Structures are given as C-alpha cells and as structure tokens.
Amino acid sequence: MKYGVNEQGYYGDFGGAYIPEMLYPNVEELRQQYLTIINDDSFKAEFNQLLKDYVGRPSPLYYAKRYSEKYGANIFFKREDLNHTGSHKINNAIGQILLAKRLNKKRIIAETGAGQHGVATATVCALMGIECVVYMGEIDMARQAPNVSRMKMLGARVVPAVSGSKTLKDATNEALRDWIGNPVDTHYIIGSVVGPYPYPDMVARFQSIISLETKKQLLEHTGKELPEYVMACVGGGSNAMGMFYHFLDDESVKLVAVEAAGKGVESGHSAATTFLGKEGVLHGSRTILMQTDDGQVVEPYSISAGLDYPGIGPQHAHLFKINRAQYVSVTDDEALQAGLLCCQLEGIIPAIETAHALAQLEKMKFNPADNVVVCISGRGDKDLDTYIKYFGY
C-alpha cells in the first residue's frame, strides 16, 4: 500500500514508537504479534461475525436527497452513527478486545474525549467479561455526562484526569501512566490512529471496514466504486482514516479532512493542528502537533470533545505533508449551524464532531455528476445539551 506504514513503523517522516523503557515490552509484544493475530482466519471470522450481529454492519450508505439538491451534487452519508453505541468507535474496540483476549490480557484501559470510545470500550469489556478502566478529562466528563453514565452502567470505572486542560490529551497521559504501572496483565485500547507504532496502523485496519463497505455500496448506488470526494472530521483521525483507507491509492479520489477551528484558527482557542502545528513527538509518535517554540504542548480548544486534541495521527500528518489529502478547518459556530441543518434537511441529528465535516460542504463547489461521501461518524444524542444551549431550545 503506497501510503501505508513501513517496517519501522513510519509513514514518511511520521510515526515510530517514542516510548519510555517501561513500556517497551508491551508495545514490542503488540508489534510482533498484531498482524499474525488479526490475519488469522479464526480472528477474522469472530471479528466479522461481531461486526454483523452485534454492531449491525454493514452501516448504510444513504443518498441524502435534500443535501444533494442543496449542494448540487450526489451527497452520500456513510452512516456510522447507526452502529451499536452510536459511532465508528465500536469497530476498533471489538478488534482490540479480541486481540487482547488472544494476548491473555485480563484488564483493559482506555482514554476518551467525547466518551464514545469509552462507551465502546466499556461495551466490549462487558461483552467479554473483562475489567475496564476509562480515563476521561474532568471537563469532558462534565460536558459529556450521559456517556459517563453509560460507561458506569456497562461496568467500567471512569477515572477523571485533573491535570493540564482536563481534556483528551490529559486522559491519554493518565492512561499511559497506568499502562507503565501495569505492563503484564493490561492492554491499552487506544481509540484513535495515534500513539506508538503499531497502534496507528492497527486502528486504521480495524476502521478500514468503513471504506471497504463504501466502495461496494457506491457501486450498487452509482455503478462506480470511486467517488469524486470523500470527507470526514479529524481529531486524532480514526473515522477519517477508516473512511479514506481503501481510497488512498486511488488518486482520482479527493480526500477532505476537517479539523476543529474552535473560535477561529488565530483566536488562541482552536484545535486546527495542520494550520497551527509543527513536527514533534506526542503520545509516542512523531507527528504534527500544536506546541510552543520550546516544545510544550499548546492546549487545544473545540466545542466538540472528540476533536479537542493537540495533534493528528502520524498517517494523517504524512497525507497532509505530501498533499494526498486536503486538511481544512471549521469553527464552532459553523459546525453547530451545520448540525442543525442536517437535523432539518435529513432528519438526522449528527454528533458535533460530524457536523464539522458537514459544514465544509458550504465551502465547496461541485459538478452535478460528482459523488461525494461524508462519514457520519457519530450520532448527536451525547451533544444535545450543547446544541440546546447554543440554539436556546
């Protein structure tokens, strides 16, 4: 695969495993075994069966008629919001819990921002009867309270991260500390295409089901496998990488990744990593991240907890640097308005993360024959409070 990872764990200049000595055995165990395990026929059979019967895949590719009329192209929604637990996160969680079982791990830890990855992880741990601890920033716990309750109902212990900005970055730091302290019996289910190699590759593979299905479904809808545009929101970037994966080598397909501009790219309250970031190391991989001149991580800001991350996955950093994908950003206001428009035009309440991708449609010009696929990465139940406060309902 032209844009895939090399044997050293790099995508061009980005990737690798920049980890403390204490984590080396854990990460090395994963690196040596993950491909053998996930390519095993019995693993694939169990994974695919759970995706079908438990998650409800394939998720529909929906022709959005009123959107198509509005934007003057054929707009399709890849409906990851219809998955069990309400987002794409469950695809990766199921893959990693099956991997953890085969590595004989007895305890699972995870980090979560918007709570969707935490819910997905708590769900698969309940399914498999494995202990689950989820780290979540104190601020995110307040703004995503329903997901905290869900995780607790599913039997997980939710631990607040109270350092730094008390959001996703800090939850990730706490989870890594836990893993260092419990290296033998614990598997860390990272929720995005971030972290030390092999995580970015492994998570992308589990999420690639999104684009695999899309190609088949698009062929049924249009007679062509390849759309003109594929669009998704990006925080760390797992839904986008899943949505892009099987289109990467087809260079006729334009890939559009939408970051969170927050209150504006230059406002000091933003998470637009590719605009504001520089190359450096974050959470175990070399990537692009927002940092000061002396290398301190700059606190990101987005109204959307799932996009509130100071970096992007290393494969995204590579795609950005070589111009294979276009990285753009959308403000809080633009995203919220786009979320409401989706409710009123298509009867779908999207997650605010997803609404960032939908907002980008306003800024694009299409030909009438263009097929455009937007990843609807999650549903908006978790964000109702934010929508209500903004619109005054």
HUFEN-V442318 format. One record per backbone hydrogen bond with DSSP energy under -1.0 kcal/mol. CO is the residue of the C=O (numbers start at 1). NH is the residue of the N-H. E is the energy in kcal/mol with one decimal. If there is no record, write none. Layout:
[[CO | NH | E] [CO | NH | E]]
//
This chain:
[[1 | 4 | -1.6] [6 | 9 | -2.0] [9 | 16 | -3.0] [10 | 6 | -2.4] [11 | 14 | -2.4] [14 | 11 | -3.8] [15 | 286 | -3.1] [16 | 197 | -2.0] [17 | 19 | -1.1] [20 | 23 | -1.9] [21 | 24 | -1.0] [23 | 27 | -2.3] [24 | 28 | -2.8] [25 | 29 | -2.2] [26 | 30 | -2.0] [27 | 31 | -2.7] [28 | 32 | -2.6] [29 | 33 | -1.4] [30 | 34 | -3.0] [33 | 37 | -2.6] [34 | 38 | -2.8] [35 | 39 | -1.5] [37 | 40 | -1.3] [40 | 44 | -2.6] [41 | 45 | -2.3] [42 | 46 | -2.0] [43 | 47 | -3.0] [44 | 48 | -2.7] [45 | 49 | -2.1] [46 | 50 | -2.2] [47 | 51 | -2.4] [48 | 52 | -2.0] [49 | 53 | -3.1] [50 | 54 | -2.1] [50 | 55 | -2.1] [51 | 57 | -3.1] [55 | 84 | -1.6] [60 | 79 | -2.6] [62 | 77 | -3.0] [63 | 65 | -1.3] [64 | 68 | -2.6] [65 | 69 | -2.1] [66 | 70 | -2.1] [67 | 71 | -2.9] [68 | 72 | -1.2] [68 | 73 | -1.2] [73 | 75 | -1.0] [74 | 372 | -3.2] [75 | 64 | -2.5] [76 | 374 | -3.0] [77 | 62 | -2.9] [78 | 80 | -2.0] [78 | 376 | -2.4] [79 | 82 | -1.5] [80 | 83 | -1.4] [83 | 86 | -2.4] [86 | 379 | -2.2] [88 | 91 | -1.7] [89 | 93 | -1.9] [90 | 94 | -2.4] [91 | 95 | -1.7] [92 | 96 | -2.8] [93 | 97 | -2.2] [94 | 98 | -2.0] [95 | 99 | -1.7] [96 | 100 | -2.8] [97 | 101 | -2.2] [98 | 102 | -1.6] [99 | 103 | -1.2] [100 | 105 | -2.4] [101 | 104 | -1.5] [107 | 187 | -2.5] [108 | 133 | -2.3] [109 | 189 | -2.7] [110 | 135 | -3.0] [115 | 119 | -2.8] [116 | 120 | -2.4] [117 | 121 | -2.7] [118 | 122 | -2.8] [119 | 123 | -2.4] [120 | 124 | -2.2] [121 | 125 | -2.2] [122 | 126 | -2.1] [123 | 127 | -2.2] [124 | 128 | -1.7] [125 | 129 | -1.2] [125 | 130 | -2.3] [131 | 108 | -2.4] [132 | 157 | -2.2] [133 | 110 | -1.7] [134 | 159 | -3.2] [135 | 112 | -1.8] [136 | 161 | -2.3] [137 | 141 | -2.5] [138 | 142 | -1.4] [139 | 143 | -2.2] [140 | 144 | -1.7] [144 | 148 | -1.3] [145 | 149 | -2.2] [146 | 150 | -2.2] [147 | 151 | -2.4] [148 | 152 | -2.1] [149 | 153 | -2.5] [150 | 154 | -2.0] [151 | 156 | -2.4] [152 | 155 | -1.6] [157 | 134 | -3.0] [159 | 136 | -2.3] [161 | 138 | -2.3] [163 | 166 | -2.0] [166 | 139 | -1.6] [166 | 140 | -1.0] [167 | 171 | -2.0] [168 | 172 | -2.4] [169 | 173 | -1.9] [170 | 174 | -2.1] [171 | 175 | -2.2] [172 | 176 | -2.4] [173 | 177 | -2.1] [174 | 178 | -2.2] [175 | 179 | -2.3] [176 | 180 | -2.1] [177 | 181 | -1.7] [178 | 182 | -1.2] [185 | 106 | -2.0] [185 | 107 | -1.6] [187 | 109 | -2.2] [188 | 190 | -1.2] [192 | 194 | -1.4] [196 | 199 | -2.2] [198 | 202 | -2.9] [199 | 203 | -3.0] [200 | 204 | -1.6] [201 | 205 | -2.2] [202 | 206 | -2.1] [203 | 207 | -2.2] [204 | 208 | -1.2] [207 | 210 | -2.3] [208 | 212 | -2.2] [209 | 213 | -2.4] [210 | 214 | -1.9] [211 | 215 | -2.1] [212 | 216 | -1.3] [213 | 217 | -2.8] [214 | 218 | -3.0] [215 | 219 | -1.7] [216 | 220 | -1.7] [217 | 221 | -2.3] [218 | 222 | -3.2] [219 | 223 | -1.8] [228 | 254 | -2.8] [229 | 373 | -2.5] [230 | 256 | -2.9] [231 | 375 | -2.6] [232 | 258 | -2.6] [236 | 313 | -2.5] [237 | 241 | -2.1] [238 | 242 | -2.2] [239 | 243 | -2.2] [240 | 244 | -2.5] [241 | 245 | -2.1] [242 | 211 | -1.4] [244 | 247 | -2.7] [247 | 250 | -1.2] [249 | 251 | -1.1] [250 | 253 | -2.1] [254 | 230 | -2.5] [255 | 326 | -3.1] [256 | 232 | -1.9] [257 | 328 | -2.7] [258 | 234 | -2.7] [259 | 330 | -2.0] [260 | 271 | -2.1] [261 | 264 | -2.1] [262 | 332 | -2.8] [264 | 267 | -1.8] [269 | 263 | -2.8] [270 | 301 | -1.1] [271 | 273 | -1.9] [272 | 276 | -2.3] [273 | 277 | -3.1] [278 | 289 | -2.8] [280 | 287 | -3.2] [282 | 285 | -1.5] [284 | 18 | -2.4] [285 | 282 | -2.4] [286 | 15 | -2.2] [287 | 280 | -2.5] [288 | 312 | -1.1] [289 | 278 | -2.8] [290 | 298 | -2.3] [292 | 295 | -2.1] [296 | 292 | -2.8] [304 | 307 | -1.6] [307 | 309 | -2.0] [310 | 290 | -2.9] [313 | 317 | -2.2] [314 | 318 | -2.0] [315 | 319 | -2.5] [316 | 320 | -2.6] [317 | 321 | -2.3] [318 | 322 | -2.2] [319 | 324 | -1.8] [319 | 325 | -1.4] [320 | 323 | -1.0] [326 | 257 | -3.2] [328 | 259 | -3.5] [330 | 261 | -2.8] [331 | 335 | -2.5] [332 | 336 | -2.8] [333 | 337 | -2.3] [334 | 338 | -2.1] [335 | 339 | -2.3] [336 | 340 | -2.0] [337 | 341 | -2.2] [338 | 342 | -2.1] [339 | 343 | -1.7] [340 | 344 | -2.2] [341 | 345 | -2.6] [342 | 346 | -2.1] [342 | 348 | -1.3] [343 | 347 | -1.3] [349 | 380 | -2.7] [351 | 355 | -2.2] [352 | 356 | -1.0] [353 | 356 | -1.2] [354 | 358 | -1.9] [355 | 359 | -2.2] [356 | 360 | -1.0] [358 | 361 | -1.1] [359 | 362 | -1.3] [360 | 363 | -1.7] [361 | 364 | -1.4] [367 | 370 | -2.0] [370 | 74 | -3.0] [371 | 228 | -2.0] [371 | 229 | -1.9] [372 | 76 | -3.6] [373 | 231 | -3.1] [374 | 78 | -2.6] [375 | 377 | -1.5] [377 | 88 | -1.6] [378 | 351 | -2.6] [380 | 383 | -1.5] [381 | 384 | -1.3] [383 | 387 | -2.6] [384 | 388 | -3.2] [385 | 389 | -2.3] [386 | 390 | -2.0] [387 | 391 | -2.9] [388 | 392 | -1.9]]
//
